[in-house]
Amino acid sequence: MYYCDSMKSGQKGSCEKNHVELHKVIPKGSSFAKLTPAKLSVVCSHVNSYGRPQFGGASPLQLASQVVPAELLDGLGIGLVPIEDVMMKPRLIGL
C-alpha cells in the first residue's frame, strides 16, 4: 500500500512504478475474484523483495523494516523473499 501526499506531485511517480510492478503479477483486466488475502500477501512480498536502483540496491521491504514495526508486516503476511526466489509472473498466484 502506498499513499501520496496530495500536494506533492513528485511522489506519484513512485506510486505508478509500484503499479507497473504489480501488473507484472496481476495483469490489467484480471479478475480479483480468486485473489485471496494470502495470495495478495505473496504478491506484495515478491514485488517488494527485489532491490531497486533508486534505493541504492535495497528492496522496499528492507527499507520498510527499518521504520515499520515487524508486527505490522507479519500481521499482513508480508516477508522478504530471497532474490533468487522472486517471481514476477502471473503464475506466482495461479493466474
All heavy atoms as an XYZ file, in Angstrom:
708
protein
N       0.848     -1.161      0.000
C       0.000      0.000      0.000
C       0.899      1.232      0.000
O       1.918      1.253      0.660
C      -0.888     -0.020      1.241
C      -1.900      1.071      1.244
S      -3.026      0.991      2.625
C      -3.910     -0.489      2.267
N       0.513      2.217     -0.743
C       1.329      3.426     -0.854
C       0.417      4.632     -0.881
O      -0.567      4.652     -1.618
C       2.176      3.376     -2.132
C       3.105      4.533     -2.283
C       4.365      4.511     -1.693
C       2.733      5.649     -3.003
C       5.229      5.580     -1.833
C       3.592      6.727     -3.140
C       4.829      6.684     -2.560
O       5.678      7.747     -2.692
N       0.728      5.591     -0.078
C      -0.040      6.835     -0.061
C       0.858      7.984     -0.495
O       2.008      8.053     -0.097
C      -0.568      7.126      1.347
C      -1.602      6.147      1.812
C      -1.270      5.085      2.621
C      -2.926      6.296      1.414
C      -2.234      4.191      3.049
C      -3.897      5.402      1.833
C      -3.535      4.363      2.657
O      -4.485      3.476      3.067
N       0.304      8.871     -1.282
C       0.997     10.092     -1.685
C       0.416     11.258     -0.905
O      -0.769     11.276     -0.590
C       0.787     10.378     -3.169
S       1.495      9.197     -4.284
N       1.269     12.222     -0.611
C       0.769     13.481     -0.058
C       0.076     14.210     -1.192
O       0.615     14.320     -2.299
C       1.923     14.329      0.485
C       2.588     13.686      1.682
O       1.852     13.237      2.581
O       3.828     13.648      1.719
N      -1.106     14.717     -0.934
C      -1.916     15.303     -2.005
C      -1.245     16.488     -2.698
O      -1.492     16.739     -3.871
C      -3.281     15.729     -1.464
O      -3.120     16.669     -0.424
N      -0.403     17.203     -2.033
C       0.224     18.383     -2.625
C       1.677     18.135     -3.060
O       2.416     19.070     -3.301
C       0.168     19.555     -1.640
C      -1.269     19.944     -1.248
S      -2.342     20.304     -2.650
C      -1.666     21.834     -3.203
N       2.096     16.883     -3.145
C       3.466     16.568     -3.551
C       3.433     15.672     -4.785
O       3.520     14.452     -4.694
C       4.214     15.908     -2.394
C       4.402     16.856     -1.222
C       5.314     16.276     -0.191
C       5.502     17.278      0.940
N       6.353     16.747      1.979
N       3.324     16.300     -5.933
C       3.184     15.549     -7.184
C       4.396     14.675     -7.489
O       4.275     13.691     -8.205
C       2.926     16.510     -8.340
O       4.027     17.397     -8.493
N       5.551     15.003     -6.944
C       6.748     14.208     -7.184
C       6.668     12.811     -6.607
O       7.442     11.931     -6.978
N       5.738     12.563     -5.694
C       5.605     11.238     -5.099
C       4.811     10.284     -5.995
O       4.925      9.072     -5.855
C       4.914     11.347     -3.736
C       5.728     12.064     -2.702
C       4.974     12.213     -1.392
O       3.779     11.945     -1.294
N       5.689     12.646     -0.377
N       4.019     10.801     -6.889
C       3.151      9.955     -7.701
C       3.937      8.999     -8.596
O       3.508      7.875     -8.816
C       2.221     10.809     -8.547
C       1.170      9.982     -9.275
C      -0.043     10.805     -9.567
C      -1.102     10.144    -10.365
N      -1.206      8.765    -10.456
N       5.088      9.390     -9.066
C       5.897      8.513     -9.906
C       6.258      7.218     -9.202
O       6.232      6.141     -9.799
N       6.581      7.302     -7.936
C       6.903      6.100     -7.165
C       5.694      5.187     -7.059
O       5.811      3.968     -7.155
C       7.394      6.474     -5.765
O       8.593      7.193     -5.843
N       4.549      5.781     -6.861
C       3.307      5.007     -6.770
C       3.034      4.312     -8.105
O       2.689      3.139     -8.134
C       2.167      5.926     -6.385
S       0.602      5.092     -6.131
N       3.205      5.019     -9.196
C       2.973      4.443    -10.519
C       3.954      3.314    -10.809
O       3.589      2.319    -11.429
C       3.049      5.520    -11.600
C       1.901      6.509    -11.558
C       0.539      5.854    -11.731
O       0.402      4.900    -12.528
O      -0.397      6.295    -11.046
N       5.181      3.439    -10.361
C       6.170      2.371    -10.545
C       5.699      1.105     -9.835
O       5.826      0.003    -10.361
C       7.539      2.824    -10.021
C       8.612      1.756    -10.057
C       8.944      1.315    -11.462
C      10.108      0.343    -11.436
N      10.162     -0.493    -12.608
N       5.126      1.256     -8.655
C       4.602      0.095     -7.940
C       3.452     -0.546     -8.709
O       3.328     -1.768     -8.733
C       4.162      0.477     -6.529
C       5.335      0.686     -5.608
O       6.438      0.221     -5.871
N       5.112      1.386     -4.529
N       2.612      0.263     -9.360
C       1.532     -0.290    -10.172
C       2.091     -1.115    -11.323
O       1.575     -2.189    -11.626
C       0.641      0.815    -10.728
C      -0.207      1.477     -9.688
N      -0.744      2.715     -9.865
C      -0.597      1.078     -8.457
C      -1.443      3.043     -8.802
N      -1.361      2.071     -7.931
N       3.144     -0.618    -11.946
C       3.785     -1.362    -13.039
C       4.266     -2.712    -12.534
O       4.061     -3.745    -13.178
C       4.953     -0.548    -13.639
C       5.791     -1.398    -14.580
C       4.431      0.682    -14.359
N       4.897     -2.719    -11.366
C       5.413     -3.968    -10.807
C       4.270     -4.920    -10.439
O       4.358     -6.122    -10.690
C       6.295     -3.683     -9.585
C       7.510     -2.826     -9.877
C       8.394     -3.354    -10.994
O       8.601     -4.578    -11.080
O       8.884     -2.542    -11.791
N       3.216     -4.403     -9.860
C       2.064     -5.241     -9.514
C       1.418     -5.841    -10.751
O       0.995     -7.002    -10.747
C       1.033     -4.438     -8.721
C       1.395     -4.129     -7.282
C       0.425     -3.119     -6.693
C       1.426     -5.395     -6.444
N       1.365     -5.058    -11.845
C       0.744     -5.559    -13.073
C       1.564     -6.659    -13.744
O       1.036     -7.381    -14.590
C       0.469     -4.428    -14.060
C      -0.723     -3.605    -13.684
N      -1.974     -4.140    -13.504
C      -0.850     -2.290    -13.440
C      -2.813     -3.199    -13.168
N      -2.151     -2.050    -13.115
N       2.809     -6.834    -13.360
C       3.588     -7.965    -13.874
C       3.030     -9.272    -13.334
O       3.084    -10.297    -13.998
C       5.064     -7.823    -13.486
C       5.771     -6.720    -14.218
C       7.210     -6.620    -13.763
C       7.928     -5.458    -14.446
N       9.323     -5.322    -13.959
N       2.510     -9.233    -12.112
C       1.959    -10.434    -11.474
C       0.446    -10.503    -11.657
O      -0.112    -11.573    -11.856
C       2.316    -10.466     -9.967
C       1.787    -11.729     -9.308
C       3.819    -10.353     -9.759
N      -0.213     -9.363    -11.568
C      -1.672     -9.293    -11.722
C      -1.955     -8.406    -12.932
O      -2.086     -7.193    -12.808
C      -2.334     -8.697    -10.466
C      -1.904     -9.454     -9.212
C      -3.853     -8.711    -10.614
C      -2.315     -8.776     -7.915
N      -2.019     -8.993    -14.128
C      -2.200     -8.191    -15.343
C      -3.511     -7.410    -15.323
O      -4.502     -7.829    -14.727
C      -2.222     -9.236    -16.459
C      -1.602    -10.458    -15.881
C      -1.900    -10.417    -14.417
N      -3.508     -6.259    -15.993
C      -4.735     -5.473    -16.140
C      -5.817     -6.367    -16.724
O      -5.557     -7.180    -17.600
C      -4.504     -4.278    -17.064
C      -3.735     -3.166    -16.428
C      -3.676     -1.968    -17.351
C      -2.956     -0.826    -16.670
N      -2.919      0.373    -17.480
N      -7.013     -6.202    -16.219
C      -8.141     -6.993    -16.700
C      -8.319     -8.307    -15.971
O      -9.282     -9.020    -16.216
N      -7.395     -8.663    -15.065
C      -7.520     -9.907    -14.311
C      -8.668     -9.798    -13.323
O      -8.928     -8.740    -12.759
C      -6.238    -10.203    -13.520
O      -5.159    -10.412    -14.379
N      -9.317    -10.912    -13.094
C     -10.387    -10.954    -12.105
C      -9.780    -11.012    -10.707
O      -8.804    -11.716    -10.457
C     -11.255    -12.193    -12.321
O     -12.154    -12.346    -11.246
N     -10.378    -10.276     -9.800
C      -9.943    -10.285     -8.411
C     -10.729    -11.313     -7.597
O     -10.517    -11.445     -6.402
C     -10.104     -8.894     -7.793
C      -9.069     -7.923     -8.249
C      -9.220     -7.250     -9.448
C      -7.928     -7.688     -7.495
C      -8.253     -6.355     -9.887
C      -6.967     -6.798     -7.932
C      -7.128     -6.128     -9.125
N     -11.622    -12.049     -8.250
C     -12.488    -12.993     -7.549
C     -11.697    -14.059     -6.786
O     -12.105    -14.474     -5.707
C     -13.448    -13.653     -8.536
N     -10.585    -14.488     -7.323
C      -9.796    -15.537     -6.676
C      -8.562    -14.991     -5.970
O      -7.708    -15.742     -5.533
C      -9.385    -16.589     -7.707
C     -10.560    -17.348     -8.277
C     -10.118    -18.410     -9.252
C     -11.322    -19.123     -9.829
N     -10.936    -20.136    -10.821
N      -8.471    -13.683     -5.854
C      -7.323    -13.053     -5.202
C      -7.603    -12.967     -3.697
O      -8.227    -12.039     -3.222
C      -7.049    -11.675     -5.784
C      -5.774    -10.992     -5.336
C      -4.550    -11.819     -5.695
C      -5.666     -9.624     -5.962
N      -7.150    -13.968     -2.970
C      -7.368    -14.045     -1.522
C      -6.367    -13.147     -0.796
O      -5.338    -12.763     -1.375
C      -7.181    -15.483     -1.033
O      -5.814    -15.864     -1.241
C      -8.108    -16.448     -1.764
N      -6.621    -12.844      0.462
C      -5.627    -12.085      1.232
C      -4.261    -12.782      1.269
O      -3.232    -12.119      1.183
C      -6.255    -11.994      2.625
C      -7.719    -12.028      2.373
C      -7.871    -13.008      1.222
N      -4.250    -14.092      1.333
C      -2.979    -14.831      1.351
C      -2.226    -14.658      0.031
O      -1.008    -14.450      0.027
C      -3.236    -16.306      1.629
N      -2.948    -14.730     -1.083
C      -2.301    -14.536     -2.388
C      -1.792    -13.107     -2.538
O      -0.708    -12.880     -3.079
C      -3.257    -14.876     -3.535
C      -3.488    -16.359     -3.712
C      -4.386    -16.623     -4.897
C      -4.588    -18.119     -5.107
N      -5.432    -18.387     -6.278
N      -2.556    -12.157     -2.050
C      -2.129    -10.765     -2.119
C      -0.871    -10.542     -1.290
O       0.028     -9.817     -1.694
C      -3.253     -9.832     -1.662
C      -3.007     -8.356     -1.862
C      -2.686     -8.028     -3.308
C      -4.215     -7.562     -1.394
N      -0.772    -11.198     -0.153
C       0.437    -11.111      0.673
C       1.648    -11.675     -0.065
O       2.742    -11.119      0.003
C       0.246    -11.865      1.993
O      -0.717    -11.229      2.793
N       1.438    -12.767     -0.789
C       2.524    -13.357     -1.581
C       2.970    -12.379     -2.655
O       4.170    -12.145     -2.850
C       2.089    -14.704     -2.204
C       3.088    -15.185     -3.248
C       1.906    -15.756     -1.114
N       2.009    -11.788     -3.356
C       2.332    -10.810     -4.397
C       3.126     -9.651     -3.804
O       4.176     -9.269     -4.331
C       1.058    -10.283     -5.094
C       1.384     -9.114     -6.013
C       0.373    -11.389     -5.870
N       2.641     -9.096     -2.708
C       3.329     -7.960     -2.077
C       4.728     -8.339     -1.618
O       5.660     -7.548     -1.738
C       2.507     -7.431     -0.909
S       1.006     -6.597     -1.429
N       4.883     -9.543     -1.108
C       6.206     -9.992     -0.665
C       7.183    -10.064     -1.835
O       8.322     -9.605     -1.736
C       6.103    -11.364      0.018
O       5.375    -11.264      1.223
N       6.733    -10.605     -2.942
C       7.620    -10.742     -4.106
C       7.913     -9.382     -4.741
O       9.071     -9.082     -5.041
C       7.005    -11.702     -5.131
C       7.190    -13.130     -4.757
N       8.095    -13.958     -5.377
C       6.594    -13.878     -3.793
C       8.052    -15.149     -4.831
N       7.132    -15.132     -3.860
N       6.879     -8.576     -4.946
C       7.056     -7.274     -5.593
C       7.996     -6.381     -4.792
O       8.774     -5.612     -5.360
C       5.690     -6.578     -5.814
C       5.856     -5.119     -6.173
C       4.903     -7.306     -6.891
N       7.961     -6.498     -3.487
C       8.745     -5.608     -2.628
C      10.044     -6.217     -2.117
O      10.692     -5.642     -1.245
C       7.884     -5.145     -1.452
C       6.805     -4.204     -1.908
O       7.081     -3.129     -2.399
N       5.558     -4.624     -1.774
N      10.451     -7.361     -2.665
C      11.660     -8.032     -2.172
C      12.896     -7.853     -3.039
O      13.988     -8.227     -2.622
C      11.394     -9.528     -1.987
O      10.594     -9.755     -0.854
N      12.748     -7.339     -4.233
C      13.952     -7.180     -5.050
C      14.452     -5.742     -4.958
O      13.675     -4.803     -4.785
C      13.725     -7.617     -6.500
C      12.851     -6.713     -7.313
C      13.403     -5.683     -8.060
C      11.482     -6.890     -7.346
C      12.605     -4.847     -8.808
C      10.677     -6.057     -8.093
C      11.241     -5.043     -8.810
O      10.448     -4.215     -9.547
N      15.753     -5.604     -5.044
C      16.383     -4.294     -4.910
C      16.038     -3.364     -6.055
O      15.847     -3.801     -7.186
N      15.972     -2.105     -5.746
C      15.661     -1.086     -6.749
C      16.820     -0.103     -6.823
O      17.341      0.332     -5.795
C      14.382     -0.323     -6.370
C      13.209     -1.197     -5.958
C      12.270     -1.456     -7.122
N      11.213     -2.380     -6.749
C       9.987     -2.047     -6.389
N       9.639     -0.785     -6.332
N       9.103     -2.964     -6.095
N      17.225      0.236     -8.045
C      18.337      1.174     -8.214
C      18.138      2.488     -7.465
O      19.072      3.028     -6.882
C      18.401      1.404     -9.720
C      17.742      0.224    -10.329
C      16.703     -0.223     -9.333
N      16.910      3.005     -7.462
C      16.656      4.292     -6.815
C      16.820      4.225     -5.297
O      16.909      5.248     -4.639
C      15.278      4.853     -7.180
C      14.094      4.070     -6.651
C      13.557      3.050     -7.621
O      14.296      2.429     -8.373
N      12.258      2.866     -7.618
N      16.882      2.996     -4.751
C      17.094      2.817     -3.312
C      18.504      2.315     -3.022
O      18.750      1.725     -1.968
C      16.082      1.833     -2.735
C      14.647      2.252     -2.901
C      13.666      1.298     -3.113
C      14.259      3.581     -2.833
C      12.331      1.658     -3.261
C      12.927      3.952     -2.983
C      11.967      2.980     -3.197
N      19.418      2.506     -3.960
C      20.794      2.039     -3.769
C      20.907      0.534     -3.733
O      21.815     -0.014     -3.111
N      19.985     -0.146     -4.396
C      20.006     -1.606     -4.442
C      19.208     -2.266     -3.325
O      19.024     -3.476     -3.332
N      18.735     -1.497     -2.375
C      17.914     -2.055     -1.296
C      16.500     -2.309     -1.812
O      16.037     -1.650     -2.738
C      17.870     -1.103     -0.107
N      15.838     -3.261     -1.200
C      14.448     -3.533     -1.578
C      13.507     -2.673     -0.739
O      13.866     -2.234      0.360
C      14.119     -5.016     -1.345
O      14.014     -5.284      0.039
N      12.305     -2.436     -1.241
C      11.337     -1.692     -0.447
C      11.081     -2.322      0.924
O      10.928     -1.623      1.913
C      10.075     -1.702     -1.307
C      10.605     -1.782     -2.703
C      11.803     -2.691     -2.591
N      11.074     -3.656      0.981
C      10.860     -4.317      2.271
C      12.036     -4.101      3.225
O      11.832     -3.945      4.434
C      10.622     -5.815      2.088
C       9.178     -6.236      1.964
C       9.051     -7.721      1.675
C       8.380     -5.875      3.186
N      13.229     -4.100      2.703
C      14.388     -3.825      3.561
C      14.290     -2.431      4.162
O      14.567     -2.235      5.342
C      15.696     -3.977      2.775
C      16.028     -5.411      2.441
C      17.177     -5.522      1.462
O      17.290     -4.741      0.521
N      18.029     -6.511      1.672
N      13.885     -1.471      3.350
C      13.744     -0.103      3.843
C      12.570      0.020      4.806
O      12.677      0.672      5.850
C      13.580      0.865      2.673
C      14.783      0.960      1.736
C      14.468      1.863      0.556
C      16.017      1.433      2.466
N      11.457     -0.619      4.470
C      10.277     -0.546      5.334
C      10.559     -1.159      6.700
O      10.088     -0.648      7.723
C       9.101     -1.253      4.678
N      11.343     -2.226      6.723
C      11.620     -2.887      8.001
C      12.400     -2.002      8.960
O      12.448     -2.283     10.158
C      12.354     -4.210      7.770
O      13.664     -3.973      7.288
N      12.984     -0.938      8.445
C      13.722     -0.003      9.305
C      12.793      0.980     10.013
O      13.169      1.571     11.014
C      14.758      0.762      8.491
C      15.845     -0.116      7.926
C      16.799      0.642      7.016
O      16.804      1.873      6.975
N      17.610     -0.086      6.274
N      11.595      1.170      9.487
C      10.685      2.171     10.064
C       9.305      1.621     10.442
O       8.585      2.265     11.189
C      10.507      3.379      9.110
C      11.801      4.132      8.945
C       9.962      2.951      7.765
N       8.955      0.463      9.937
C       7.642     -0.130     10.209
C       7.829     -1.255     11.230
O       8.742     -2.063     11.088
C       7.022     -0.684      8.900
C       5.742     -1.433      9.160
C       6.814      0.426      7.900
N       6.981     -1.321     12.227
C       7.099     -2.417     13.202
C       6.987     -3.782     12.528
O       6.130     -3.989     11.658
C       5.921     -2.189     14.151
C       5.500     -0.775     13.946
C       5.866     -0.424     12.531
N       7.850     -4.702     12.927
C       7.840     -6.049     12.351
C       6.478     -6.707     12.510
O       6.050     -7.469     11.643
C       8.929     -6.897     13.002
N       5.792     -6.398     13.586
C       4.469     -6.986     13.830
C       3.468     -6.601     12.738
O       2.575     -7.378     12.409
C       3.926     -6.554     15.197
C       4.742     -7.035     16.373
C       5.960     -6.164     16.680
O       6.037     -5.001     16.193
O       6.848     -6.649     17.385
N       3.614     -5.399     12.204
C       2.712     -4.957     11.144
C       2.926     -5.791      9.889
O       1.966     -6.315      9.306
C       2.917     -3.470     10.830
C       2.094     -2.919      9.664
C       0.599     -3.074      9.917
C       2.446     -1.478      9.406
N       4.179     -5.924      9.467
C       4.459     -6.725      8.274
C       4.066     -8.178      8.497
O       3.494     -8.816      7.619
C       5.931     -6.608      7.882
C       6.385     -5.216      7.437
C       7.885     -5.187      7.220
C       5.652     -4.768      6.200
N       4.361     -8.709      9.684
C       3.978    -10.087      9.996
C       2.466    -10.248      9.956
O       1.947    -11.227      9.419
C       4.503    -10.502     11.373
C       6.012    -10.652     11.416
O       6.649    -10.768     10.339
O       6.562    -10.653     12.536
N       1.750     -9.277     10.512
C       0.296     -9.325     10.521
C      -0.305     -9.288      9.128
O      -1.362     -9.862      8.884
N       0.377     -8.604      8.221
C      -0.075     -8.544      6.828
C       0.376     -9.762      6.026
O      -0.022     -9.940      4.875
C       0.446     -7.266      6.164
C      -0.124     -5.965      6.696
C       0.637     -4.774      6.123
C      -1.608     -5.854      6.396
N       1.244    -10.573      6.629
C       1.749    -11.756      5.935
C       2.791    -11.424      4.893
O       3.008    -12.193      3.958
N       3.452    -10.294      5.046
C       4.450     -9.854      4.075
C       5.839    -10.107      4.639
O       6.135     -9.739      5.776
C       4.271     -8.363      3.744
C       2.889     -8.129      3.136
C       5.365     -7.876      2.797
C       2.543     -6.682      2.940
N       6.682    -10.748      3.838
C       8.036    -11.036      4.273
C       9.013    -10.986      3.119
O       8.629    -11.057      1.943
N      10.276    -10.864      3.448
C      11.336    -10.780      2.445
C      11.521    -12.128      1.759
O      11.665    -13.157      2.417
C      12.637    -10.332      3.112
C      13.774     -9.929      2.194
C      13.381     -8.718      1.357
C      15.011     -9.614      3.003
N      11.491    -12.116      0.447
C      11.710    -13.302     -0.375
C      13.143    -13.225     -0.900
O      13.551    -12.183     -1.421
C      10.709    -13.339     -1.560
C      10.977    -14.523     -2.467
C       9.284    -13.350     -1.049
N      13.927    -14.304     -0.760
C      15.286    -14.274     -1.316
C      15.244    -13.922     -2.803
O      14.371    -14.402     -3.539
C      15.803    -15.700     -1.110
C      14.968    -16.250      0.008
C      13.617    -15.592     -0.128
N      16.158    -13.072     -3.219
C      16.130    -12.543     -4.584
C      16.075    -13.646     -5.638
O      15.404    -13.505     -6.655
C      17.315    -11.565     -4.839
C      17.128    -10.836     -6.176
C      18.644    -12.283     -4.807
C      15.955     -9.932     -6.241
N      16.736    -14.767     -5.387
C      16.732    -15.851     -6.368
C      15.375    -16.549     -6.453
O      15.110    -17.288     -7.400
C      17.846    -16.873     -6.082
C      17.724    -17.593     -4.760
C      18.387    -16.873     -3.593
O      18.866    -15.731     -3.745
O      18.408    -17.464     -2.503
N      14.495    -16.307     -5.488
C      13.172    -16.915     -5.485
C      12.054    -15.947     -5.911
O      10.900    -16.349     -6.034
C      12.840    -17.452     -4.087
C      13.756    -18.594     -3.673
O      14.279    -19.294     -4.567
O      13.951    -18.771     -2.463
N      12.391    -14.683     -6.131
C      11.380    -13.703     -6.519
C      10.841    -14.050     -7.907
O      11.597    -14.297     -8.839
C      11.957    -12.267     -6.505
C      10.981    -11.283     -7.132
C      12.292    -11.847     -5.083
N       9.511    -14.087     -8.010
C       8.851    -14.348     -9.288
C       7.884    -13.200     -9.563
O       7.069    -12.846     -8.710
C       8.077    -15.663     -9.253
C       7.393    -15.958    -10.577
S       6.328    -17.411    -10.539
C       7.503    -18.694    -10.225
N       7.988    -12.647    -10.723
C       7.144    -11.508    -11.100
C       6.278    -11.884    -12.302
O       6.216    -11.168    -13.289
C       8.023    -10.298    -11.413
C       8.888     -9.838    -10.264
S       7.940     -9.151     -8.927
C       7.434     -7.628     -9.673
N       5.609    -13.015    -12.197
C       4.758    -13.503    -13.278
C       3.416    -13.960    -12.705
O       3.343    -14.357    -11.544
C       5.436    -14.660    -13.998
C       6.777    -14.261    -14.609
C       7.270    -15.306    -15.566
C       8.592    -14.898    -16.169
N       8.535    -13.812    -17.097
N       2.360    -13.917    -13.505
C       1.033    -14.308    -13.016
C       0.972    -15.720    -12.434
O       0.182    -15.982    -11.541
C       0.141    -14.184    -14.255
C       0.825    -13.155    -15.101
C       2.292    -13.381    -14.871
N       1.824    -16.603    -12.903
C       1.776    -17.976    -12.376
C       2.153    -18.038    -10.891
O       1.882    -19.032    -10.240
C       2.645    -18.900    -13.223
C       4.121    -18.668    -13.124
C       4.877    -19.762    -13.926
N       6.296    -19.593    -13.760
C       7.100    -19.083    -14.668
N       6.614    -18.701    -15.833
N       8.383    -18.948    -14.439
N       2.744    -16.954    -10.354
C       3.050    -16.903     -8.922
C       1.806    -17.201     -8.108
O       1.879    -17.891     -7.092
C       3.607    -15.524     -8.567
C       3.821    -15.246     -7.061
C       4.928    -16.151     -6.508
C       4.170    -13.789     -6.834
N       0.661    -16.693     -8.553
C      -0.577    -16.904     -7.809
C      -1.622    -17.661     -8.632
O      -2.808    -17.623     -8.338
C      -1.149    -15.561     -7.299
C      -1.358    -14.578     -8.441
C      -0.277    -14.992     -6.202
C      -2.114    -13.329     -8.060
N      -1.161    -18.347     -9.650
C      -2.060    -19.196    -10.431
C      -2.971    -18.485    -11.403
O      -4.055    -18.968    -11.712
N      -2.529    -17.339    -11.909
C      -3.348    -16.623    -12.909
C      -2.924    -17.029    -14.301
O      -1.836    -17.353    -14.581
C      -3.210    -15.111    -12.750
C      -3.794    -14.508    -11.481
C      -3.594    -12.995    -11.471
C      -5.264    -14.812    -11.352
